[in-house]
Amino acid sequence: MKREQFEQLGQEVAAAIAVQMRERGLLLADFPRLTDDGGSRRAEAVLAGRGKGSVNLPAVLKRFVRRDFPDFNTYERDGDAHRFEKRMSPDFRFVLIFERRHFGGLGKAFTVHLSCGHTTPEGRTLRWRHSLLSFFERSLMHWIYGHEDELEACLQEVAMLLRLTLPAYEALWLPLHQTGRSALLEELPSYGPLSFHEAADLASRALAPVYPQLTRLTMATISTVTTPGAYAPSSMESAKAAAATGRLAPGLTWLIHFEDLPSRRAVWVGVPYRGTLAFMVSNTVTATRNGLTEHLTAAPDAAENLGLPAVVSTCNVVPDKAALWRTYLDSTIIGARAMAAGGRIFFANARMPRFFSIYTPIFASRTPRRKHGTFTTYSSCRIGGICRFSFPPVRARSEVERAAGVTPPRVPDQAAAAAAGAAAFTQAGCSRMWSR
């Protein structure tokens, strides 16, 4: 089993299971103890005096797994992670992980992950970890409880989802382990070295048939995590190449974030160099109103699907030529400016991957400064931890750019587009969007 195959298959496993789960038509209302906003739900319970007293979470989890999933017969605790392992061979295993969440000391909440691990002949461990909810194209969600009977009710919801996904998860991984081949990897779409504009256009076209209201793009980042909500090994050299060119490199993915304030919903769309498009839906957005940052959660909808609705063809979708993000510079220009401003030396000496991120919130301008090797001109683009650039229509050249002979290009109508966007958010009750 090659490392490249293992990493690619982790992405495709999540996408393949998600397609199967769409057809199930599960409703979010069928899982009443599952929430996007576990911290607030726990705080409300504590203030109301509900759910007091201790619950022995490890004991209940052991009893649950022994009863419902007896093949996961090896238990290990790693901090707040309770791990149950199913070993298929000395070098290949599946792991069921229950991760306890604290929420500032409130406790009594957990989330669930599935993991696949392989040990190479050289002794290196390859590992993919997926949130259980990523198979339903959901952001990280939590089960919350107060007493042991409520915890048991949570685990029954977990069991329902695991019985749907676990057989497919194992069946999709095992052929690669047993034969060194996987049918999922035979014919994959290849999008190649996409720039920000190219990836954003593809993502918006894919999203439009399902969530047409999610038109505001607030962030785009090149990441080594090829599936939203998953953990996988990373490639430092690919990350460096992407940061230098502003385009995808093999093994990397553009993660594009869209959101809609009125409905309080957001979606990440993963556009990989090679592979299947991935989605991650969230019913929570973060915004700043009157200087106060807060999480805004969507109102419950009894008819809302747990997973993404069945996606129809995107071939007839007409791109939105008026989208605000089209007025921003493309990542290829930003990459060139970053390299000219000292990024090339930084990346040559970097010991860890650095990522290329573009933020598109409406922020007041900041004074350009240089501090501890960080070049800053406002707050719209970050490359690793060294270079930040914005997309103004005209900007005076910095000393570094002047010395390098780099002239920032003009962006037509950027000021008007930003003003229109600011007015729209003011009407929605937000003074600005919050970007982290």
C-alpha positions as CSV (number, residue, x, y, z in Angstrom):
1,M,0.0,0.0,0.0
2,K,1.5,3.3,-1.1
3,R,1.2,6.5,1.0
4,E,-0.3,8.4,-2.0
5,Q,-3.0,5.7,-2.4
6,F,-3.8,5.7,1.3
7,E,-4.2,9.5,1.4
8,Q,-6.3,9.6,-1.8
9,L,-8.6,6.8,-0.7
10,G,-9.4,8.5,2.6
11,Q,-10.9,11.4,0.7
12,E,-12.8,9.1,-1.7
13,V,-14.2,7.0,1.1
14,A,-15.9,10.0,2.7
15,A,-17.3,11.2,-0.6
16,A,-18.6,7.7,-1.6
17,I,-20.4,7.1,1.7
18,A,-21.9,10.6,1.6
19,V,-23.4,9.9,-1.7
20,Q,-25.0,6.7,-0.3
21,M,-26.3,8.6,2.7
22,R,-28.0,11.3,0.6
23,E,-30.3,8.7,-0.8
24,R,-31.4,7.7,2.7
25,G,-33.1,11.0,3.3
26,L,-32.5,11.1,7.0
27,L,-33.9,14.1,8.9
28,L,-31.9,16.1,11.4
29,A,-35.1,16.0,13.6
30,D,-34.7,12.3,14.0
31,F,-31.6,12.9,16.1
32,P,-32.8,15.4,18.8
33,R,-29.7,15.1,21.0
34,L,-27.3,16.0,18.2
35,T,-26.5,19.7,17.9
36,D,-24.3,22.3,16.2
37,D,-24.3,24.4,19.3
38,G,-23.4,22.1,22.1
39,G,-21.8,24.8,24.3
40,S,-25.0,26.9,24.4
41,R,-27.2,23.9,24.9
42,R,-25.1,22.8,27.9
43,A,-25.0,26.3,29.4
44,E,-28.8,26.5,29.2
45,A,-29.2,23.2,30.9
46,V,-26.8,24.1,33.7
47,L,-28.4,27.5,34.3
48,A,-31.8,25.7,34.5
49,G,-30.4,23.2,37.0
50,R,-30.8,20.2,34.7
51,G,-28.3,17.4,34.3
52,K,-26.5,17.7,37.6
53,G,-24.5,14.9,39.1
54,S,-21.7,12.7,37.7
55,V,-21.9,10.2,34.9
56,N,-19.2,7.5,34.4
57,L,-18.7,8.0,30.6
58,P,-15.9,5.4,30.1
59,A,-18.0,2.7,31.8
60,V,-21.1,3.5,29.7
61,L,-19.1,3.6,26.5
62,K,-17.4,0.2,27.2
63,R,-20.8,-1.4,27.9
64,F,-22.3,0.2,24.7
65,V,-19.4,-1.0,22.4
66,R,-19.3,-4.4,24.0
67,R,-23.0,-4.8,23.3
68,D,-23.4,-3.2,19.9
69,F,-20.0,-3.4,18.2
70,P,-18.2,-6.3,19.9
71,D,-15.5,-6.5,17.2
72,F,-14.0,-3.3,18.5
73,N,-12.6,-5.1,21.5
74,T,-9.4,-3.2,22.5
75,Y,-10.0,-0.1,24.6
76,E,-7.5,2.7,25.2
77,R,-7.9,6.1,26.7
78,D,-5.9,9.0,25.3
79,G,-6.8,12.1,27.3
80,D,-10.4,12.9,26.4
81,A,-10.4,10.4,23.5
82,H,-11.9,6.9,24.2
83,R,-10.6,4.6,21.5
84,F,-11.9,1.2,20.6
85,E,-9.8,-0.7,18.1
86,K,-10.7,-3.5,15.6
87,R,-7.5,-5.0,14.4
88,M,-7.7,-6.6,11.0
89,S,-4.0,-7.7,10.8
90,P,-0.8,-6.7,12.6
91,D,-0.4,-3.7,10.3
92,F,-4.0,-2.6,9.6
93,R,-6.8,-1.6,12.0
94,F,-10.1,0.4,12.4
95,V,-10.7,2.6,15.4
96,L,-13.9,3.9,16.8
97,I,-13.2,7.1,18.8
98,F,-15.5,8.9,21.3
99,E,-14.1,12.3,22.0
100,R,-15.3,14.1,25.1
101,R,-15.8,17.9,24.8
102,H,-15.7,20.3,27.8
103,F,-17.2,23.6,26.6
104,G,-15.4,25.6,29.2
105,G,-15.9,23.1,32.0
106,L,-19.6,22.3,31.3
107,G,-18.7,18.8,30.0
108,K,-21.3,16.1,29.3
109,A,-20.8,16.3,25.5
110,F,-19.0,14.1,23.0
111,T,-18.5,13.6,19.3
112,V,-17.6,10.5,17.3
113,H,-14.9,9.7,14.8
114,L,-13.9,6.7,12.7
115,S,-10.2,6.1,11.9
116,C,-8.2,3.8,9.7
117,G,-4.6,3.1,10.4
118,H,-1.9,1.3,8.5
119,T,1.7,0.6,9.5
120,T,4.2,0.5,6.6
121,P,7.1,-2.0,6.5
122,E,9.4,0.9,7.4
123,G,7.4,1.3,10.6
124,R,5.7,4.5,9.6
125,T,2.0,4.9,10.6
126,L,-0.5,6.2,8.1
127,R,-3.8,7.4,9.5
128,W,-7.1,8.8,8.3
129,R,-9.6,10.1,10.8
130,H,-13.1,11.1,9.8
131,S,-15.8,12.7,11.9
132,L,-18.8,10.4,11.8
133,L,-20.9,13.4,10.7
134,S,-18.6,14.0,7.7
135,F,-20.3,11.0,6.1
136,F,-23.5,13.0,6.2
137,E,-21.6,16.1,4.9
138,R,-22.1,17.9,8.3
139,S,-19.6,20.0,10.3
140,L,-18.5,18.7,13.7
141,M,-21.6,18.2,15.9
142,H,-22.0,17.0,19.4
143,W,-24.2,14.8,21.4
144,I,-25.1,16.3,24.8
145,Y,-26.6,14.7,27.9
146,G,-27.2,15.3,31.6
147,H,-27.9,11.9,33.2
148,E,-26.9,8.3,32.3
149,D,-30.2,7.6,30.7
150,E,-29.8,10.6,28.4
151,L,-26.3,9.3,27.6
152,E,-27.8,6.0,26.6
153,A,-30.3,7.8,24.4
154,C,-27.4,9.6,22.7
155,L,-25.6,6.3,22.1
156,Q,-28.6,4.8,20.4
157,E,-28.5,7.7,17.9
158,V,-24.8,7.0,17.4
159,A,-25.5,3.3,16.9
160,M,-28.1,4.1,14.2
161,L,-25.5,6.2,12.2
162,L,-22.7,3.7,12.8
163,R,-24.8,0.8,11.5
164,L,-25.4,2.8,8.3
165,T,-21.8,3.9,7.7
166,L,-19.4,1.4,9.4
167,P,-20.0,-1.6,7.0
168,A,-19.4,0.7,4.0
169,Y,-16.4,2.3,5.6
170,E,-14.7,-1.1,6.2
171,A,-15.7,-2.4,2.8
172,L,-14.1,0.5,1.0
173,W,-10.8,0.4,2.9
174,L,-10.2,-3.4,2.9
175,P,-9.5,-4.0,-0.8
176,L,-6.6,-1.6,-0.7
177,H,-5.2,-3.4,2.3
178,Q,-5.7,-6.9,0.8
179,T,-4.8,-6.4,-2.8
180,G,-3.1,-3.0,-3.0
181,R,-5.8,-1.7,-5.3
182,S,-9.2,0.1,-4.9
183,A,-12.0,0.5,-7.4
184,L,-12.6,4.0,-6.0
185,L,-9.2,5.1,-7.3
186,E,-9.5,3.7,-10.8
187,E,-11.3,6.7,-12.4
188,L,-11.2,9.9,-10.5
189,P,-11.9,13.4,-11.9
190,S,-8.8,15.6,-12.1
191,Y,-9.2,19.4,-11.7
192,G,-5.5,20.1,-11.8
193,P,-3.6,23.3,-10.5
194,L,-6.7,25.5,-10.0
195,S,-6.4,29.1,-8.9
196,F,-8.7,30.8,-6.4
197,H,-11.1,32.1,-9.1
198,E,-11.2,28.8,-10.9
199,A,-11.9,26.8,-7.8
200,A,-14.5,29.3,-6.5
201,D,-16.4,29.2,-9.8
202,L,-16.4,25.4,-9.7
203,A,-17.5,25.3,-6.1
204,S,-20.3,27.9,-6.5
205,R,-21.7,26.0,-9.6
206,A,-21.7,22.8,-7.6
207,L,-23.5,24.4,-4.6
208,A,-26.1,26.4,-6.5
209,P,-28.6,23.6,-7.3
210,V,-28.7,22.6,-3.6
211,Y,-28.2,25.8,-1.6
212,P,-28.8,28.7,-4.0
213,Q,-29.0,31.2,-1.1
214,L,-25.4,30.6,-0.1
215,T,-23.7,33.0,-2.5
216,R,-21.4,35.0,-0.2
217,L,-17.9,33.6,-0.2
218,T,-16.1,34.5,3.0
219,M,-12.9,32.4,2.9
220,A,-10.8,30.2,0.6
221,T,-7.7,28.3,1.7
222,I,-5.4,25.8,0.1
223,S,-5.1,22.9,2.5
224,T,-3.5,19.5,2.9
225,V,-6.8,18.3,4.4
226,T,-8.5,17.0,1.3
227,T,-12.0,16.5,2.9
228,P,-13.6,19.1,5.2
229,G,-13.8,17.8,8.7
230,A,-11.2,15.1,8.3
231,Y,-7.6,14.7,9.4
232,A,-4.9,13.3,7.1
233,P,-1.1,13.4,6.6
234,S,0.2,16.5,5.0
235,S,2.8,17.3,2.4
236,M,5.1,20.2,3.1
237,E,6.6,20.4,-0.4
238,S,3.1,20.5,-2.0
239,A,2.1,23.3,0.4
240,K,5.2,25.3,-0.4
241,A,4.6,24.9,-4.1
242,A,1.0,26.1,-3.8
243,A,1.9,29.1,-1.7
244,A,4.5,30.1,-4.3
245,T,2.2,29.9,-7.3
246,G,-1.2,30.5,-5.8
247,R,-2.4,27.3,-7.5
248,L,-3.2,23.8,-6.3
249,A,-0.4,21.2,-6.2
250,P,-0.8,17.4,-6.1
251,G,-2.3,16.2,-2.8
252,L,-3.9,19.6,-1.9
253,T,-7.4,21.0,-2.0
254,W,-9.1,24.4,-2.2
255,L,-11.5,24.7,0.7
256,I,-14.1,27.3,-0.2
257,H,-16.5,28.7,2.5
258,F,-19.9,30.1,1.6
259,E,-22.5,31.4,4.0
260,D,-25.9,33.1,4.3
261,L,-26.6,35.3,7.3
262,P,-30.4,35.4,7.1
263,S,-30.7,31.6,7.2
264,R,-27.6,31.2,9.4
265,R,-26.2,28.4,7.3
266,A,-22.7,27.8,5.8
267,V,-21.1,25.3,3.6
268,W,-17.4,24.3,3.0
269,V,-16.8,23.0,-0.5
270,G,-13.6,21.0,-1.1
271,V,-12.2,21.2,-4.6
272,P,-9.2,18.8,-4.8
273,Y,-6.3,18.7,-7.3
274,R,-7.6,15.2,-8.1
275,G,-10.7,13.5,-6.7
276,T,-14.3,14.1,-5.8
277,L,-15.8,17.4,-4.7
278,A,-16.6,17.3,-0.9
279,F,-19.1,19.3,1.1
280,M,-19.6,20.2,4.8
281,V,-22.8,21.9,6.0
282,S,-23.1,23.9,9.2
283,N,-26.1,25.5,10.8
284,T,-23.9,28.0,12.7
285,V,-22.2,31.2,11.5
286,T,-20.0,33.6,13.4
287,A,-20.6,37.3,13.2
288,T,-19.8,40.5,14.9
289,R,-22.6,42.9,15.9
290,N,-21.9,46.1,17.8
291,G,-18.4,44.9,18.5
292,L,-19.6,41.7,20.1
293,T,-18.6,38.4,18.4
294,E,-21.3,35.7,18.6
295,H,-22.4,32.4,17.1
296,L,-25.7,32.5,15.3
297,T,-27.5,29.2,15.0
298,A,-30.2,28.4,12.5
299,A,-33.7,27.9,13.7
300,P,-34.8,24.2,13.9
301,D,-36.4,22.9,10.7
302,A,-38.3,19.7,11.1
303,A,-37.9,19.0,7.3
304,E,-34.2,19.6,7.2
305,N,-32.1,16.7,5.9
306,L,-29.3,15.4,8.1
307,G,-27.1,15.1,5.1
308,L,-26.9,17.1,1.9
309,P,-30.0,16.7,-0.4
310,A,-29.5,14.7,-3.5
311,V,-27.3,16.8,-5.8
312,V,-28.7,17.4,-9.3
313,S,-26.6,18.0,-12.4
314,T,-24.7,21.3,-12.5
315,C,-24.2,21.4,-16.2
316,N,-27.0,23.9,-16.7
317,V,-26.0,26.2,-13.8
318,V,-25.1,29.7,-15.0
319,P,-22.2,31.2,-13.1
320,D,-23.0,34.4,-11.1
321,K,-20.9,37.0,-12.9
322,A,-21.8,39.6,-10.3
323,A,-20.4,37.6,-7.3
324,L,-18.4,39.9,-5.0
325,W,-15.5,37.5,-4.9
326,R,-14.9,37.9,-8.6
327,T,-13.7,41.5,-8.0
328,Y,-10.8,40.3,-5.9
329,L,-7.4,39.5,-7.3
330,D,-6.8,35.9,-8.2
331,S,-4.4,33.8,-6.1
332,T,-1.8,33.6,-8.9
333,I,-1.2,37.4,-8.6
334,I,-1.2,37.3,-4.8
335,G,1.4,34.5,-4.9
336,A,3.7,36.4,-7.1
337,R,3.4,39.5,-4.8
338,A,4.1,37.4,-1.7
339,M,7.2,35.8,-3.2
340,A,8.5,39.2,-4.2
341,A,7.9,40.4,-0.7
342,G,10.2,37.9,0.9
343,G,8.0,34.7,0.9
344,R,10.5,32.8,-1.2
345,I,13.2,32.9,1.4
346,F,10.7,32.1,4.2
347,F,9.3,29.0,2.4
348,A,12.8,27.8,1.5
349,N,13.6,27.6,5.3
350,A,10.2,26.6,6.6
351,R,10.1,23.4,8.7
352,M,6.4,23.0,8.6
353,P,3.7,23.4,6.0
354,R,2.3,26.8,5.4
355,F,-1.1,27.4,3.9
356,F,-2.5,29.9,1.4
357,S,-5.6,31.5,2.7
358,I,-7.8,34.3,1.3
359,Y,-10.3,36.1,3.5
360,T,-13.1,38.2,2.1
361,P,-14.8,39.9,5.1
362,I,-15.5,43.6,5.2
363,F,-12.9,45.0,7.5
364,A,-11.6,48.5,8.0
365,S,-8.2,49.1,6.5
366,R,-5.2,48.5,8.7
367,T,-1.9,50.4,8.6
368,P,0.7,48.3,6.7
369,R,3.4,47.2,9.0
370,R,6.3,44.8,9.2
371,K,6.9,43.0,12.5
372,H,8.8,39.8,13.3
373,G,9.1,38.9,9.6
374,T,5.4,39.4,8.9
375,F,4.4,41.6,6.0
376,T,0.9,43.0,6.5
377,T,-1.2,45.1,4.2
378,Y,-4.7,45.0,5.7
379,S,-6.2,41.5,6.4
380,S,-7.6,39.8,3.4
381,C,-5.0,37.2,2.4
382,R,-2.6,35.2,4.6
383,I,0.1,32.9,3.3
384,G,1.4,30.8,6.1
385,G,2.3,33.2,8.9
386,I,4.4,35.5,6.8
387,C,2.5,37.4,4.2
388,R,-0.9,39.1,4.3
389,F,-2.3,41.1,1.4
390,S,-5.6,42.7,0.6
391,F,-7.3,43.5,-2.7
392,P,-7.7,47.3,-2.9
393,P,-8.3,49.0,-6.3
394,V,-5.1,51.1,-5.9
395,R,-2.5,50.9,-3.2
396,A,0.8,52.7,-2.7
397,R,3.7,50.3,-3.2
398,S,5.5,49.2,-0.1
399,E,9.2,49.6,0.3
400,V,9.7,45.9,-0.4
401,E,7.6,46.0,-3.5
402,R,9.3,49.1,-4.7
403,A,12.7,47.5,-4.3
404,A,11.5,44.4,-6.2
405,G,9.8,46.4,-8.9
406,V,6.4,44.9,-8.2
407,T,3.3,47.0,-9.1
408,P,0.0,46.1,-7.4
409,P,-2.6,45.7,-10.2
410,R,-5.7,47.7,-10.2
411,V,-9.1,46.0,-9.4
412,P,-12.0,47.8,-11.1
413,D,-15.0,48.8,-9.0
414,Q,-13.6,47.1,-5.9
415,A,-14.5,50.0,-3.6
416,A,-18.1,50.1,-5.0
417,A,-18.4,46.3,-4.5
418,A,-17.1,46.5,-1.0
419,A,-19.5,49.3,-0.1
420,A,-22.5,47.4,-1.5
421,G,-21.5,44.3,0.5
422,A,-21.1,46.4,3.7
423,A,-24.6,47.9,3.2
424,A,-26.1,44.4,2.7
425,F,-24.5,43.2,6.0
426,T,-25.7,46.3,7.9
427,Q,-29.2,45.5,6.8
428,A,-28.8,41.9,8.0
429,G,-27.9,43.3,11.5
430,C,-24.1,42.7,11.3
431,S,-21.6,45.5,11.3
432,R,-19.0,43.2,9.8
433,M,-18.1,39.6,9.3
434,W,-15.8,37.9,11.7
435,S,-12.7,36.2,10.3
436,R,-10.3,34.0,12.2
